[in-house]
């Protein structure tokens, strides 16, 4: 294999690697956006859950009505 052919092969591989790295980076950025959105949704759900649990716990701790 001549030196010119080897250099051409290396340049070709480099171009494919650059494309692959860019594609992986794009996927990674999109996954990070999804993770951040899911974290926000999870935080909102936890807040709602805690509010609901707080409502039920406070009603259970109330004194029984006088007729008991």
Backbone as CSV, one residue per row, in Angstrom:
resi,resn,N_x,N_y,N_z,CA_x,CA_y,CA_z,C_x,C_y,C_z
1,UNK,0.863,-1.170,0.000,0.000,0.000,0.000,0.911,1.236,0.000
2,UNK,0.642,2.123,-0.914,1.484,3.311,-1.041,1.163,4.298,0.069
3,UNK,2.057,5.222,0.247,1.867,6.249,1.267,0.633,7.096,0.969
4,UNK,0.438,7.412,-0.301,-0.727,8.225,-0.690,-2.030,7.477,-0.399
5,UNK,-2.058,6.194,-0.667,-3.256,5.391,-0.391,-3.503,5.303,1.115
6,UNK,-2.450,5.169,1.886,-2.607,5.114,3.342,-3.147,6.435,3.884
7,UNK,-2.623,7.545,3.372,-3.098,8.858,3.819,-4.560,9.046,3.421
8,UNK,-4.911,8.640,2.224,-6.300,8.746,1.773,-7.213,7.907,2.661
9,UNK,-6.777,6.703,2.987,-7.556,5.829,3.872,-7.731,6.461,5.259
10,UNK,-6.677,7.024,5.781,-6.761,7.678,7.091,-7.679,8.895,7.048
11,UNK,-7.608,9.674,5.998,-8.496,10.831,5.857,-9.949,10.395,5.773
12,UNK,-10.183,9.304,5.057,-11.542,8.777,4.938,-12.054,8.316,6.297
13,UNK,-11.224,7.572,7.025,-11.624,7.128,8.360,-11.885,8.304,9.291
14,UNK,-11.038,9.303,9.202,-11.213,10.483,10.038,-12.542,11.174,9.747
15,UNK,-12.890,11.281,8.474,-14.161,11.914,8.099,-15.335,11.122,8.669
16,UNK,-15.294,9.794,8.569,-16.365,8.970,9.120,-16.420,9.078,10.645
17,UNK,-15.266,9.134,11.266,-15.240,9.282,12.721,-15.809,10.630,13.151
18,UNK,-15.496,11.662,12.412,-16.062,12.979,12.724,-17.579,12.956,12.621
19,UNK,-18.095,12.323,11.567,-19.545,12.216,11.404,-20.168,11.413,12.543
20,UNK,-19.517,10.330,12.916,-20.030,9.486,13.989,-20.025,10.238,15.322
21,UNK,-18.952,10.949,15.589,-18.866,11.721,16.834,-19.941,12.794,16.871
22,UNK,-20.175,13.462,15.758,-21.210,14.493,15.710,-22.599,13.885,15.930
23,UNK,-22.848,12.734,15.306,-24.140,12.062,15.494,-24.323,11.646,16.950
24,UNK,-23.284,11.101,17.558,-23.365,10.719,18.970,-23.592,11.930,19.859
25,UNK,-22.926,13.020,19.544,-23.103,14.239,20.321,-24.536,14.747,20.219
26,UNK,-25.108,14.706,19.017,-26.491,15.148,18.832,-27.452,14.307,19.664
27,UNK,-27.228,12.995,19.670,-28.072,12.098,20.465,-27.905,12.391,21.949
28,UNK,-26.687,12.614,22.366,-26.417,12.900,23.769,-27.091,14.194,24.216
29,UNK,-27.040,15.220,23.385,-27.682,16.493,23.717,-29.190,16.304,23.837
30,UNK,-29.780,15.556,22.920,-31.228,15.314,22.981,-31.592,14.506,24.220
31,UNK,-30.796,13.512,24.557,-31.072,12.721,25.755,-30.960,13.578,27.009
32,UNK,-30.028,14.500,27.040,-29.897,15.387,28.191,-31.138,16.260,28.336
33,UNK,-31.661,16.735,27.220,-32.905,17.525,27.266,-34.052,16.691,27.818
34,UNK,-34.135,15.441,27.371,-35.199,14.552,27.851,-35.043,14.304,29.345
35,UNK,-33.830,14.058,29.798,-33.574,13.802,31.217,-33.959,15.029,32.045
36,UNK,-33.585,16.212,31.584,-33.933,17.428,32.326,-35.440,17.616,32.397
37,UNK,-36.134,17.349,31.283,-37.591,17.472,31.287,-38.216,16.454,32.235
38,UNK,-37.697,15.229,32.223,-38.215,14.201,33.133,-37.945,14.547,34.592
39,UNK,-36.803,15.153,34.878,-36.501,15.565,36.242,-37.485,16.629,36.711
40,UNK,-37.809,17.571,35.831,-38.783,18.603,36.198,-40.163,17.992,36.433
41,UNK,-40.550,17.053,35.577,-41.844,16.397,35.752,-41.874,15.591,37.046
42,UNK,-40.776,14.917,37.343,-40.705,14.126,38.571,-40.795,15.023,39.800
43,UNK,-40.112,16.149,39.758,-40.181,17.082,40.881,-41.607,17.595,41.069
44,UNK,-42.288,17.899,39.976,-43.666,18.361,40.068,-44.572,17.269,40.629
45,UNK,-44.374,16.038,40.191,-45.178,14.933,40.704,-44.925,14.695,42.190
46,UNK,-43.670,14.769,42.607,-43.356,14.602,44.024,-44.001,15.696,44.865
47,UNK,-43.988,16.909,44.345,-44.613,18.019,45.075,-46.111,17.788,45.216
48,UNK,-46.753,17.368,44.129,-48.192,17.089,44.191,-48.481,15.944,45.145
49,UNK,-47.643,14.910,45.113,-47.823,13.771,46.002,-47.718,14.196,47.459
50,UNK,-46.703,14.980,47.768,-46.530,15.439,49.143,-47.703,16.304,49.590
51,UNK,-48.234,17.119,48.693,-49.400,17.923,49.042,-50.604,17.037,49.330
52,UNK,-50.787,16.010,48.505,-51.924,15.115,48.706,-51.771,14.323,50.003
53,UNK,-50.575,13.834,50.264,-50.338,13.087,51.502,-50.556,14.002,52.697
54,UNK,-50.131,15.225,52.596,-50.324,16.188,53.675,-51.796,16.444,53.950
55,UNK,-52.605,16.501,52.906,-54.042,16.719,53.092,-54.681,15.541,53.808
56,UNK,-54.313,14.318,53.412,-54.909,13.140,54.030,-54.414,12.943,55.458
57,UNK,-53.171,13.230,55.717,-52.650,13.068,57.069,-53.274,14.073,58.015
58,UNK,-53.469,15.285,57.563,-54.046,16.298,58.447,-55.504,15.967,58.766
59,UNK,-56.227,15.367,57.815,-57.623,15.021,58.093,-57.704,13.828,59.047
60,UNK,-56.722,12.931,59.019,-56.719,11.787,59.923,-56.357,12.191,61.343
61,UNK,-55.616,13.232,61.506,-55.173,13.663,62.822,-56.204,14.544,63.524
62,UNK,-57.271,14.894,62.850,-58.300,15.726,63.473,-59.003,14.931,64.565
63,UNK,-59.475,15.645,65.530,-60.204,15.012,66.634,-61.521,14.423,66.113
64,UNK,-61.956,13.315,66.711,-63.227,12.744,66.262,-64.387,13.672,66.631
65,UNK,-65.459,13.578,65.879,-66.613,14.445,66.176,-67.171,14.153,67.568
66,UNK,-67.886,15.087,68.143,-68.358,14.955,69.526,-69.274,13.760,69.777
67,UNK,-69.968,13.256,68.775,-70.922,12.167,69.009,-70.232,10.817,69.168
68,UNK,-68.899,10.728,69.107,-68.182,9.444,69.295,-67.879,9.231,70.733
